[in-house]
Amino acid sequence: MLLKFKKYVCLFLFLVSGFSLFASSLDSLLFVLGNTDKPRERIEILRSVFNQVLINDAEQALGFAQQELVESTYLEDSLLEANAYLNIGLGFDYQNKFDSAVFYYLKAYDYFNDFNNYEGKARALLNVGIVSYFQGNYSGALRQYFKVVSIQQDLGNENKLASVYSNIGVIYVAKKEYEKALTYYNKSLQMDKNQNDEEGIAKSYNNIGIVYRQLGNNAKALKAYFMSLNYKLDRKSTRLNSSHQIISYAVF
């Protein structure tokens, strides 16, 4: 069940017209890819194609990420290589090939570290933490997440901190440490409010409601759910989620 939950934030309901637009966009990218010999343009297109197909066909996406690495290596651009390694990790990850995923995430981390690219290091560590979570290694996941918190605090990235705090809350719920979960969900909520991120606020209230329900405090759970619903209505979405929201993987 945990592995299936991995698709949490990536489930989309496509209308026929919406899917047609997606296919048209992908076809256009592939057409341009086949008709350009500009290395950096090709890498950008490969990255875009990877992002589009990852959810529906991770094996195919992995092939595009591997091609991204080949072309990045040809340019002898280590930062481009690092991002390619990150995407290769994602390609393996979404196929539940966790050992390979972590290998490439850590390889990306080493490249980012060589260039003191802290944002890149945070993305790599975040993904290692998410793999640890899905493997049931909660202490390992927390260890990676707290490293990411430290990096994002130094960078002043409040919007990124909100997502990581939410992930930490998910871990504490899994450990049934509900008070700690509330602490981090509330931290996430405050960061979301600071950024006026209505979608993030709605998710945080939803998570807080779920924790209060676990604690048997139905009054506070209902209040949090209604707060979440209010923000969802503002965004013309009335769906309340029954599962915790954790962030998507870090993709370049």
Salt bridges, closest charged atoms under 4 A:
GLU44 OE2 - ARG47 NH1 3.17
GLU68 OE2 - ARG47 NE 3.37
GLU71 OE2 - ARG42 NH2 2.85
ASP77 OD2 - ARG40 NH1 3.15
ASP93 OD1 - LYS6 NZ 2.60
GLU119 OE2 - LYS160 NZ 3.07
GLU177 OE2 - LYS175 NZ 3.54
GLU177 OE1 - LYS180 NZ 3.25
GLU199 OE2 - LYS203 NZ 3.42
GLU199 OE1 - ARG235 NH2 3.52
